[in-house]
Amino acid sequence: MNKKFIAIKYQVFSGSNENSENSILLCVDKKRLFNALNINSLSSYDNINDHGIFKTVETLKGNSKKTYKLNVEIHQDAYSKLNPLTNFNYDNLSVLSFDGTRNVFYSVKKDIYENFTMDDEKTDKQYKQKIVGNYPVIIIGDTNYYFIKDAWYEVGRDNCLIKYSSSNK
């Protein structure tokens, strides 16, 4: 994207007649790489009676830590022959700010005092974890991504934090 940011898009395994892609934006600072953003950037399905798509396009603006902004254009639509009342077409623009200390983009910084269900990567078992503090949050459509303990998490069902990326360390 420029001398400080590298954009990577990669396919994610999905079901039949479905596509999924994630976007990572890496920040280069002091000869280190930081995971500045990690989001789902494409989800689509196409069946006999319905189809839909969720897609983002990211554009970097600014030329320093104080002026960086990330424009995230969002397009989402769905079409159903069987249930036309659920059809919609949605376009939006999210402008993300840059936290120069953590080297991440965010929509808001949120005070969090909640218990979350998390996965233990070593044992593959779930456990409850109390998360307390102020954290960067990216809001894209109806999905929230939290930057906690140097990693991105997606907030899933039943207050479950799903690790979306590996640590910045």
PALO-986923 format. One record per residue: residue number from 0; residue in one letter; y, z, x of N, C-alpha, C in turn. Coordinates in nm, 4 decimals. Layout:
N
NUM|A|Y|Z|X|Y|Z|X|Y|Z|X
...
//
This chain:
169
0|M|-0.1197|0.0000|0.0824|0.0000|0.0000|0.0000|0.1259|0.0000|0.0867
1|N|0.1219|0.0756|0.1963|0.2257|0.0721|0.2990|0.1677|0.1379|0.4239
2|K|0.2512|0.1760|0.5202|0.1999|0.2335|0.6452|0.1410|0.3728|0.6265
3|K|0.1743|0.4409|0.5182|0.1281|0.5777|0.4944|0.0162|0.5903|0.3908
4|F|-0.0067|0.4847|0.3101|-0.1037|0.4950|0.2009|-0.2024|0.3793|0.2012
5|I|-0.3278|0.4133|0.1779|-0.4366|0.3158|0.1670|-0.4977|0.3321|0.0284
6|A|-0.5086|0.2227|-0.0464|-0.5701|0.2262|-0.1801|-0.7122|0.1730|-0.1702
7|I|-0.8062|0.2461|-0.2333|-0.9467|0.2059|-0.2373|-0.9932|0.2097|-0.3819
8|K|-1.0560|0.1023|-0.4263|-1.1181|0.0993|-0.5590|-1.2677|0.0802|-0.5384
9|Y|-1.3472|0.1566|-0.6137|-1.4916|0.1452|-0.5992|-1.5604|0.1579|-0.7350
10|Q|-1.6707|0.0849|-0.7477|-1.7486|0.0850|-0.8712|-1.8238|0.2172|-0.8857
11|V|-1.8381|0.2605|-1.0105|-1.9130|0.3805|-1.0435|-2.0271|0.3393|-1.1353
12|F|-2.1443|0.3965|-1.1150|-2.2590|0.3634|-1.1991|-2.2266|0.3947|-1.3447
13|S|-2.2572|0.2993|-1.4328|-2.2361|0.3181|-1.5766|-2.3515|0.2514|-1.6507
14|G|-2.3510|0.2600|-1.7814|-2.4618|0.2107|-1.8620|-2.4579|0.0607|-1.8868
15|S|-2.5483|0.0157|-1.9716|-2.5562|-0.1260|-2.0084|-2.4289|-0.1703|-2.0792
16|N|-2.3825|-0.2890|-2.0487|-2.2615|-0.3465|-2.1071|-2.1381|-0.2600|-2.0833
17|E|-2.1391|-0.1826|-1.9746|-2.0263|-0.0963|-1.9403|-1.9851|-0.1201|-1.7957
18|N|-1.8585|-0.0980|-1.7678|-1.8033|-0.1025|-1.6328|-1.7246|0.0245|-1.6087
19|S|-1.7256|0.0715|-1.4854|-1.6444|0.1871|-1.4491|-1.6026|0.1739|-1.3033
20|E|-1.4771|0.2103|-1.2772|-1.4222|0.1987|-1.1422|-1.3273|0.3157|-1.1193
21|N|-1.3285|0.3697|-0.9987|-1.2365|0.4760|-0.9615|-1.1387|0.4249|-0.8573
22|S|-1.0230|0.4895|-0.8506|-0.9224|0.4589|-0.7497|-0.8962|0.5832|-0.6667
23|I|-0.8950|0.5633|-0.5360|-0.8565|0.6682|-0.4420|-0.7336|0.6173|-0.3684
24|L|-0.6378|0.7052|-0.3498|-0.5209|0.6740|-0.2688|-0.5203|0.7736|-0.1531
25|L|-0.5402|0.7219|-0.0311|-0.5417|0.8066|0.0875|-0.4038|0.8052|0.1521
26|C|-0.3586|0.9230|0.1936|-0.2309|0.9387|0.2616|-0.2587|0.9693|0.4082
27|V|-0.1911|0.8980|0.4972|-0.2026|0.9222|0.6408|-0.0818|1.0050|0.6818
28|D|-0.1073|1.1253|0.7347|0.0006|1.2127|0.7780|-0.0444|1.2888|0.9017
29|K|0.0317|1.2791|1.0081|0.0019|1.3490|1.1336|-0.1407|1.3213|1.1798
30|K|-0.1778|1.1938|1.1778|-0.3082|1.1453|1.2236|-0.4260|1.2023|1.1444
31|R|-0.3993|1.2456|1.0189|-0.5047|1.2950|0.9291|-0.4992|1.2177|0.7986
32|L|-0.6148|1.2068|0.7331|-0.6230|1.1436|0.6016|-0.6266|1.2521|0.4942
33|F|-0.5496|1.2307|0.3880|-0.5476|1.3215|0.2738|-0.5780|1.2409|0.1481
34|N|-0.6546|1.2988|0.0581|-0.6889|1.2350|-0.0677|-0.5754|1.2615|-0.1665
35|A|-0.4773|1.1717|-0.1695|-0.3558|1.1919|-0.2479|-0.3765|1.1716|-0.3972
36|L|-0.4812|1.0985|-0.4349|-0.5083|1.0692|-0.5758|-0.6522|1.0233|-0.5875
37|N|-0.7194|1.0663|-0.6929|-0.8543|1.0181|-0.7220|-0.8709|1.0203|-0.8731
38|I|-0.8728|0.9009|-0.9342|-0.8786|0.8911|-1.0802|-0.9758|0.7814|-1.1229
39|N|-1.0180|0.7885|-1.2474|-1.0908|0.6765|-1.3081|-0.9864|0.5713|-1.3415
40|S|-1.0051|0.4487|-1.2901|-0.9050|0.3446|-1.3111|-0.9537|0.2304|-1.3998
41|L|-1.0819|0.2319|-1.4349|-1.1340|0.1287|-1.5249|-1.2572|0.1818|-1.5963
42|S|-1.2577|0.1697|-1.7257|-1.3750|0.1956|-1.8090|-1.3743|0.0899|-1.9173
43|S|-1.4853|0.0205|-1.9311|-1.4905|-0.0797|-2.0370|-1.6315|-0.0870|-2.0936
44|Y|-1.6394|-0.1329|-2.2167|-1.7686|-0.1558|-2.2824|-1.7556|-0.2788|-2.3704
45|D|-1.8667|-0.3470|-2.3898|-1.8673|-0.4683|-2.4713|-2.0024|-0.4798|-2.5391
46|N|-2.0023|-0.4533|-2.6682|-2.1246|-0.4611|-2.7482|-2.1068|-0.5683|-2.8560
47|I|-2.2090|-0.5907|-2.9355|-2.2044|-0.6930|-3.0395|-2.0912|-0.6673|-3.1385
48|N|-2.0746|-0.5426|-3.1816|-1.9775|-0.5115|-3.2858|-1.8491|-0.4452|-3.2377
49|D|-1.8418|-0.4116|-3.1102|-1.7197|-0.3474|-3.0633|-1.7018|-0.3661|-2.9133
50|H|-1.5774|-0.3513|-2.8710|-1.5464|-0.3539|-2.7284|-1.4194|-0.2729|-2.7046
51|G|-1.4038|-0.2285|-2.5805|-1.2849|-0.1520|-2.5454|-1.2654|-0.1489|-2.3959
52|I|-1.1448|-0.1142|-2.3572|-1.1127|-0.1068|-2.2152|-1.0074|0.0008|-2.1916
53|F|-1.0217|0.0686|-2.0803|-0.9207|0.1593|-2.0261|-0.8971|0.1118|-1.8842
54|K|-0.7708|0.0836|-1.8496|-0.7419|0.0277|-1.7181|-0.6082|0.0801|-1.6683
55|T|-0.6023|0.1110|-1.5374|-0.4764|0.1519|-1.4765|-0.4409|0.0577|-1.3620
56|V|-0.3113|0.0453|-1.3381|-0.2591|-0.0278|-1.2224|-0.1589|0.0653|-1.1553
57|E|-0.1814|0.0938|-1.0257|-0.0973|0.1863|-0.9521|-0.0021|0.1104|-0.8591
58|T|0.1269|0.1507|-0.8607|0.2284|0.0891|-0.7748|0.3086|0.1991|-0.7066
59|L|0.3141|0.1943|-0.5738|0.3862|0.2942|-0.4963|0.5341|0.2571|-0.4839
60|K|0.6203|0.3559|-0.5054|0.7649|0.3389|-0.4900|0.8146|0.4430|-0.3901
61|G|0.9258|0.4151|-0.3233|0.9861|0.5090|-0.2297|0.9420|0.4831|-0.0874
62|N|1.0102|0.5512|0.0066|0.9785|0.5286|0.1474|0.9731|0.6562|0.2307
63|S|0.9674|0.7731|0.1661|0.9517|0.8996|0.2381|0.8885|1.0019|0.1446
64|K|0.8436|1.1140|0.2028|0.7805|1.2179|0.1214|0.8704|1.2643|0.0075
65|K|1.0013|1.2635|0.0307|1.0943|1.3093|-0.0725|1.1159|1.2063|-0.1825
66|T|1.0914|1.0779|-0.1529|1.1208|0.9737|-0.2524|0.9968|0.9048|-0.3087
67|Y|0.8768|0.9362|-0.2571|0.7560|0.8701|-0.3085|0.7372|0.8987|-0.4574
68|K|0.7076|0.7953|-0.5310|0.6667|0.8031|-0.6718|0.5524|0.7042|-0.6871
69|L|0.4596|0.7368|-0.7736|0.3504|0.6450|-0.8026|0.3566|0.6102|-0.9501
70|N|0.3846|0.4822|-0.9790|0.3828|0.4347|-1.1168|0.2398|0.3997|-1.1532
71|V|0.1908|0.4577|-1.2607|0.0557|0.4294|-1.3091|0.0694|0.3670|-1.4479
72|E|0.0491|0.2349|-1.4530|0.0505|0.1645|-1.5809|-0.0865|0.1820|-1.6453
73|I|-0.0863|0.2212|-1.7714|-0.2104|0.2487|-1.8432|-0.2208|0.1534|-1.9614
74|H|-0.3355|0.0877|-1.9711|-0.3641|0.0053|-2.0892|-0.4985|0.0520|-2.1450
75|Q|-0.5009|0.0715|-2.2744|-0.6256|0.1092|-2.3407|-0.6296|0.0421|-2.4769
76|D|-0.7444|-0.0163|-2.5101|-0.7611|-0.0717|-2.6444|-0.9066|-0.0603|-2.6856
77|A|-0.9260|-0.0661|-2.8138|-1.0613|-0.0632|-2.8697|-1.0617|-0.1477|-2.9963
78|Y|-1.1716|-0.2175|-3.0164|-1.1858|-0.3041|-3.1333|-1.3260|-0.2869|-3.1900
79|S|-1.3348|-0.2597|-3.3182|-1.4634|-0.2430|-3.3841|-1.4676|-0.3280|-3.5111
80|K|-1.5712|-0.4101|-3.5244|-1.5898|-0.4872|-3.6474|-1.6355|-0.3965|-3.7607
81|L|-1.7180|-0.2964|-3.7280|-1.7755|-0.2095|-3.8307|-1.6787|-0.1020|-3.8803
82|N|-1.5867|-0.0590|-3.7961|-1.4932|0.0456|-3.8343|-1.3521|0.0088|-3.7875
83|P|-1.2893|-0.0883|-3.8525|-1.1583|-0.1385|-3.8069|-1.0462|-0.0345|-3.8096
84|L|-1.0628|0.0742|-3.8834|-0.9601|0.1786|-3.8843|-0.9479|0.2476|-3.7489
85|T|-1.0483|0.2343|-3.6626|-1.0440|0.2968|-3.5306|-0.9844|0.2043|-3.4242
86|N|-0.9512|0.0809|-3.4611|-0.8937|-0.0130|-3.3647|-0.7561|0.0360|-3.3186
87|F|-0.7272|0.0159|-3.1899|-0.5948|0.0505|-3.1384|-0.5654|-0.0277|-3.0114
88|N|-0.4377|-0.0302|-2.9777|-0.3890|-0.0934|-2.8557|-0.2794|-0.0029|-2.8016
89|Y|-0.2968|0.0500|-2.6799|-0.2077|0.1509|-2.6247|-0.1649|0.1110|-2.4840
90|D|-0.0344|0.1168|-2.4576|0.0195|0.0934|-2.3243|0.1173|0.2055|-2.2919
91|N|0.1122|0.2526|-2.1664|0.1990|0.3619|-2.1257|0.2254|0.3523|-1.9759
92|L|0.3299|0.4177|-1.9308|0.3606|0.4272|-1.7888|0.3736|0.5741|-1.7541
93|S|0.2955|0.6185|-1.6555|0.3050|0.7546|-1.6029|0.3684|0.7458|-1.4654
94|V|0.4703|0.8253|-1.4405|0.5337|0.8284|-1.3088|0.4950|0.9603|-1.2427
95|L|0.4210|0.9496|-1.1325|0.3728|1.0680|-1.0614|0.4657|1.1006|-0.9449
96|S|0.4919|1.2286|-0.9266|0.5708|1.2767|-0.8139|0.4785|1.3035|-0.6959
97|F|0.5374|1.3288|-0.5780|0.4584|1.3524|-0.4573|0.4866|1.4919|-0.4038
98|D|0.3801|1.5673|-0.3793|0.3892|1.6988|-0.3168|0.3699|1.6781|-0.1671
99|G|0.4770|1.6855|-0.0903|0.4729|1.6582|0.0527|0.4012|1.7643|0.1339
100|T|0.3839|1.8838|0.0799|0.3096|1.9889|0.1497|0.1600|1.9657|0.1390
101|R|0.1126|1.9356|0.0177|-0.0306|1.9114|-0.0043|-0.0690|1.7647|0.0160
102|N|0.0305|1.6762|0.0210|0.0085|1.5315|0.0340|-0.0715|1.4753|-0.0830
103|V|-0.0298|1.5119|-0.2045|-0.0949|1.4630|-0.3258|0.0100|1.4230|-0.4285
104|F|-0.0293|1.3309|-0.5164|0.0543|1.2939|-0.6306|0.0188|1.3837|-0.7481
105|Y|0.1155|1.4021|-0.8397|0.0910|1.4875|-0.9552|0.1845|1.4511|-1.0694
106|S|0.1413|1.4825|-1.1922|0.2257|1.4688|-1.3111|0.3072|1.5956|-1.3318
107|V|0.2388|1.7095|-1.3237|0.3010|1.8413|-1.3393|0.2303|1.9381|-1.2456
108|K|0.2955|2.0502|-1.2213|0.2303|2.1615|-1.1527|0.2115|2.2688|-1.2583
109|K|0.0899|2.3169|-1.2694|0.0546|2.4029|-1.3814|0.0020|2.5369|-1.3324
110|D|0.0500|2.6453|-1.3963|-0.0072|2.7774|-1.3711|-0.1396|2.7855|-1.4452
111|I|-0.2442|2.8170|-1.3718|-0.3778|2.8232|-1.4311|-0.4328|2.9645|-1.4132
112|Y|-0.4787|3.0220|-1.5221|-0.5453|3.1525|-1.5229|-0.6633|3.1410|-1.6183
113|E|-0.7667|3.0691|-1.5758|-0.8785|3.0394|-1.6653|-1.0121|3.0516|-1.5929
114|N|-1.1169|3.0719|-1.6726|-1.2529|3.0640|-1.6225|-1.3044|2.9227|-1.6461
115|F|-1.3602|2.8631|-1.5429|-1.4164|2.7293|-1.5521|-1.5642|2.7340|-1.5152
116|T|-1.6391|2.6406|-1.5702|-1.7773|2.6204|-1.5279|-1.7741|2.5178|-1.4157
117|M|-1.8434|2.5497|-1.3060|-1.8452|2.4612|-1.1898|-1.9888|2.4387|-1.1455
118|D|-2.0096|2.3314|-1.0696|-2.1419|2.3003|-1.0164|-2.1493|2.3442|-0.8712
119|D|-2.2565|2.4133|-0.8368|-2.2834|2.4475|-0.6978|-2.3480|2.3250|-0.6335
120|E|-2.2794|2.2653|-0.5366|-2.3271|2.1403|-0.4764|-2.4574|2.1590|-0.3983
121|K|-2.4829|2.2798|-0.3486|-2.6043|2.3040|-0.2695|-2.7265|2.3275|-0.3574
122|T|-2.7085|2.4030|-0.4666|-2.8227|2.4377|-0.5514|-2.8304|2.3540|-0.6783
123|D|-2.7229|2.2788|-0.7087|-2.7145|2.1967|-0.8299|-2.7194|2.2817|-0.9569
124|K|-2.6790|2.4091|-0.9468|-2.6720|2.4970|-1.0633|-2.5264|2.5221|-1.0981
125|Q|-2.5033|2.5600|-1.2238|-2.3675|2.5863|-1.2694|-2.3369|2.7348|-1.2612
126|Y|-2.2077|2.7649|-1.2413|-2.1619|2.9027|-1.2372|-2.0191|2.9091|-1.2917
127|K|-1.9760|3.0284|-1.3300|-1.8397|3.0495|-1.3796|-1.7509|3.0889|-1.2617
128|Q|-1.6289|3.0333|-1.2617|-1.5325|3.0621|-1.1554|-1.3961|3.0842|-1.2189
129|K|-1.3325|3.1953|-1.1860|-1.1956|3.2183|-1.2339|-1.1004|3.1490|-1.1375
130|I|-1.0158|3.0626|-1.1918|-0.9172|2.9900|-1.1135|-0.7803|3.0471|-1.1483
131|V|-0.7072|3.0929|-1.0465|-0.5760|3.1528|-1.0674|-0.4795|3.0918|-0.9665
132|G|-0.3660|3.0433|-1.0156|-0.2631|2.9907|-0.9264|-0.1890|2.8750|-0.9883
133|N|-0.1022|2.8144|-0.9086|-0.0237|2.7004|-0.9513|-0.0783|2.5769|-0.8812
134|Y|-0.1203|2.4765|-0.9594|-0.1902|2.3610|-0.9044|-0.1309|2.2295|-0.9546
135|P|-0.1343|2.1251|-0.8678|-0.0946|1.9917|-0.9126|-0.1957|1.9371|-1.0138
136|V|-0.1437|1.8736|-1.1177|-0.2274|1.8148|-1.2217|-0.1823|1.6707|-1.2443
137|I|-0.2772|1.5793|-1.2492|-0.2488|1.4411|-1.2866|-0.2990|1.4223|-1.4288
138|I|-0.2110|1.3724|-1.5148|-0.2476|1.3453|-1.6542|-0.2442|1.1939|-1.6725
139|I|-0.3608|1.1364|-1.6963|-0.3727|0.9918|-1.7186|-0.4438|0.9744|-1.8527
140|G|-0.3710|0.9246|-1.9517|-0.4290|0.9132|-2.0851|-0.4638|1.0520|-2.1357
141|D|-0.5886|1.0704|-2.1785|-0.6301|1.2018|-2.2264|-0.7156|1.2759|-2.1234
142|T|-0.7077|1.2349|-1.9960|-0.7850|1.2992|-1.8905|-0.6919|1.3720|-1.7944
143|N|-0.7310|1.4954|-1.7591|-0.6568|1.5755|-1.6621|-0.7385|1.5888|-1.5347
144|Y|-0.6703|1.5730|-1.4214|-0.7306|1.5902|-1.2899|-0.6549|1.7020|-1.2193
145|Y|-0.7259|1.8062|-1.1747|-0.6638|1.9198|-1.1070|-0.6925|1.9116|-0.9577
146|F|-0.5918|1.9423|-0.8771|-0.6106|1.9514|-0.7325|-0.6228|2.0993|-0.6967
147|I|-0.7478|2.1439|-0.6744|-0.7781|2.2847|-0.6492|-0.8593|2.2945|-0.5208
148|K|-0.8170|2.3854|-0.4334|-0.8899|2.4107|-0.3080|-0.9173|2.2813|-0.2326
149|D|-0.8152|2.1989|-0.2165|-0.8204|2.0743|-0.1388|-0.9166|1.9696|-0.1924
150|A|-0.9421|1.9692|-0.3212|-1.0282|1.8663|-0.3812|-0.9787|1.8360|-0.5227
151|W|-1.0070|1.7139|-0.5694|-0.9718|1.6731|-0.7056|-1.0878|1.7013|-0.7999
152|Y|-1.0551|1.7542|-0.9180|-1.1524|1.7832|-1.0225|-1.1053|1.7212|-1.1527
153|E|-1.1996|1.6697|-1.2291|-1.1697|1.6256|-1.3646|-1.2098|1.7387|-1.4578
154|V|-1.1264|1.7632|-1.5584|-1.1590|1.8656|-1.6570|-1.2460|1.8014|-1.7637
155|G|-1.3706|1.8482|-1.7738|-1.4658|1.7933|-1.8700|-1.4791|1.8812|-1.9927
156|R|-1.5817|1.8521|-2.0707|-1.6080|1.9296|-2.1924|-1.6408|2.0746|-2.1590
157|D|-1.6131|2.1617|-2.2525|-1.6447|2.3042|-2.2413|-1.5853|2.3681|-2.1161
158|N|-1.4634|2.3246|-2.0804|-1.3907|2.3817|-1.9665|-1.4697|2.3721|-1.8356
159|C|-1.5357|2.2600|-1.8183|-1.6153|2.2344|-1.6983|-1.5314|2.1541|-1.5985
160|L|-1.5231|2.1997|-1.4733|-1.4547|2.1250|-1.3695|-1.5568|2.0396|-1.2961
161|I|-1.5353|1.9093|-1.2982|-1.6255|1.8141|-1.2350|-1.5587|1.7662|-1.1074
162|K|-1.6223|1.7942|-0.9931|-1.5627|1.7561|-0.8654|-1.5568|1.6053|-0.8555
163|Y|-1.4370|1.5551|-0.8327|-1.4131|1.4109|-0.8319|-1.4051|1.3553|-0.6918
164|S|-1.3776|1.4406|-0.5960|-1.3648|1.3923|-0.4592|-1.3943|1.5052|-0.3625
165|S|-1.4219|1.4655|-0.2404|-1.4485|1.5644|-0.1375|-1.3183|1.6231|-0.0868
166|S|-1.3311|1.7253|-0.0102|-1.2184|1.8030|0.0395|-1.1292|1.7232|0.1329
167|N|-1.0027|1.7657|0.1412|-0.9087|1.7057|0.2365|-0.9353|1.7535|0.3786
168|K|-1.0102|1.8603|0.3949|-1.0303|1.9171|0.5291|-1.1310|1.8376|0.6084
//
